[in-house]
Amino acid sequence: MKLGFHVSISGSVDRAVDRAQELGCDTFQIFTRNPRSWRSRPLGSGEVESFREKRRSSGIDPVYGHMPYILNLASPNDEIYGRSLESLAEGISRCSVLGVPMLVTHLGSHLGSGAERGVERVIGALDAAIGEGSGGVTVLLENGSGSENKVGSSFEELGRIVDGVGRPELVAVCLDTCHAFAAGYDVGTQRGLEEALLSIDEHIGFERLRLVHLNDSVGALGSGVDHHEHIGLGGIGLEGFRRILGSRLSEAPMVMETPIDDRRGNEGNMRVVRGLAASLEGERA
């Protein structure tokens, strides 16, 4: 079981490796640029070399990139859509330069233009951004939280997008447990988790599931609220995560995007998850 966190690149992108090691990560995720701006600063050559060297010496693998939140690959607005497409292409290029093999992206909202049109826009953006110069970087589509007009909140819709792109070998899926729960998949109960796994297998295929974002949910089941909570302290609950860790989802690397506050930090969430994993190993023994 590979566990890790989304870690900061503050100061220099290579410092993310140091932070991941300090947290005892087996895997980690980074923004390769400012996540809340269209602008990005160029990566320095020394910075890139240092990141690559630290990664090699750390043995941490795989590593994931994550696109900025401002993208909307489903937007009916041509200006926003164009900027989102260009940003995704740049993100793919930055990951290729850094030697990061997979890049997570949110899909965005169709803003009332309709789900079918939103799916078409996402497929078009992926086809345009994934070119011959992508360096083999795989784009991971993150499931949505089920809020109004959000594209990709159902596993069926994600599967349709992956099946619809021109280069499906370079497109896969990232499952966020908070988003799935908010979208109505009751992954915290045995029956709900089994139903979700069957849906993933039917519409996406487990071979396409390359990453799990392991997050609890502040919002209730089916609320559409994208608000992450500490592991076990939200709607999914401690026993829910115990079930998740004992399921096929644990075959994929798991990255936490949990809050840091006076209740718990990253170290605390890592202890909770590793404790649950250890208890499962004890039962198997």
C-alpha positions, 0 to 999 in steps of 0.5 A, spaced: 500 500 500 503 506 497 501 512 501 502 519 501 500 527 501 499 533 496 506 537 498 508 544 497 513 546 492 514 553 496 521 556 495 523 551 489 519 545 486 525 540 489 523 542 496 517 537 495 521 531 495 524 533 502 517 534 505 515 528 502 520 524 505 519 528 512 512 525 512 514 518 510 511 518 504 511 512 499 508 517 493 506 524 493 503 529 489 504 537 487 502 543 483 507 544 478 505 551 478 501 556 482 494 553 483 490 559 483 493 563 477 493 563 469 500 565 470 506 560 471 513 562 472 518 558 468 522 552 471 529 553 472 534 548 470 537 547 476 531 546 480 529 541 475 535 537 475 535 537 483 527 535 483 529 529 478 535 527 482 532 527 489 526 523 486 531 518 484 535 518 491 529 518 495 526 512 491 519 515 492 514 513 486 510 514 483 509 522 483 503 526 481 502 533 478 496 536 479 493 542 475 490 549 478 483 549 480 481 555 475 481 550 469 474 549 466 475 544 460 467 543 460 466 551 459 462 553 454 465 560 454 471 560 448 475 564 452 476 560 458 476 554 454 482 556 450 485 558 456 484 552 460 486 548 454 493 552 453 494 551 461 493 543 461 498 543 455 503 547 459 502 542 465 503 536 461 509 539 458 512 541 465 510 534 468 514 531 462 520 536 464 520 534 471 519 526 469 512 526 473 508 521 469 501 523 471 497 529 471 491 530 475 486 535 473 479 537 475 474 537 469 470 543 471 462 545 469 458 545 463 455 552 466 448 550 464 450 548 457 448 541 458 452 534 460 452 532 453 455 538 451 460 538 457 463 531 455 464 533 448 468 539 450 472 535 455 474 530 450 475 536 445 480 539 450 484 533 452 485 531 444 487 538 443 492 538 449 495 531 449 499 531 443 505 528 440 510 532 445 506 530 451 512 525 453 508 520 455 505 523 461 498 520 462 492 525 464 488 523 470 481 525 470 478 526 477 471 525 479 467 531 481 463 532 487 456 532 484 455 539 485 450 543 480 453 542 472 459 539 474 462 534 469 465 527 471 461 526 478 459 519 475 463 513 474 459 512 467 460 519 465 468 519 466 468 512 462 465 515 457 470 521 456 476 516 457 473 512 451 471 518 447 478 521 447 483 519 441 489 517 445 485 513 451 492 510 453 494 517 455 488 518 459 486 514 466 482 516 472 483 519 479 478 517 484 477 522 490 473 519 496 470 525 498 468 527 491 465 520 490 461 520 497 458 527 496 456 525 489 452 520 492 456 514 492 456 511 499 463 508 500 463 508 507 458 502 508 460 495 505 454 495 501 455 502 498 462 501 497 461 494 493 456 498 489 461 503 487 467 498 486 462 494 481 460 501 477 468 503 477 469 496 474 463 496 469 464 503 466 471 505 467 475 499 469 480 498 474 486 498 470 484 505 468 484 507 476 491 510 477 490 514 483 486 515 489 485 521 493 484 519 500 479 524 503 474 524 508 468 529 507 465 535 511 459 534 507 453 529 507 452 523 503 450 526 496 450 533 498 455 535 492 459 539 497 467 539 495 470 540 502 475 535 505 475 532 512 481 529 516 481 521 515 475 518 520 472 525 522 467 526 516 461 523 513 465 516 511 468 515 518 473 511 521 470 504 519 469 507 512 476 508 511 478 501 514 473 498 508 476 502 503 483 500 505 481 493 505 478 493 498 481 493 491 482 501 491 488 500 495 491 497 489 492 504 487 497 509 490 493 513 495 494 521 496 491 525 502 489 532 501 486 533 508 486 539 512 492 542 517 489 545 523 489 545 530 485 538 530 490 534 526 496 535 521 499 530 516 503 526 520 496 525 524 492 523 518 498 518 516 498 515 523 491 514 522 491 511 515 497 506 517 494 504 523 488 502 519 492 498 514 496 495 520 490 492 523 487 489 516 494 486 516 493 483 523 487 480 521 489 477 515 495 474 519 
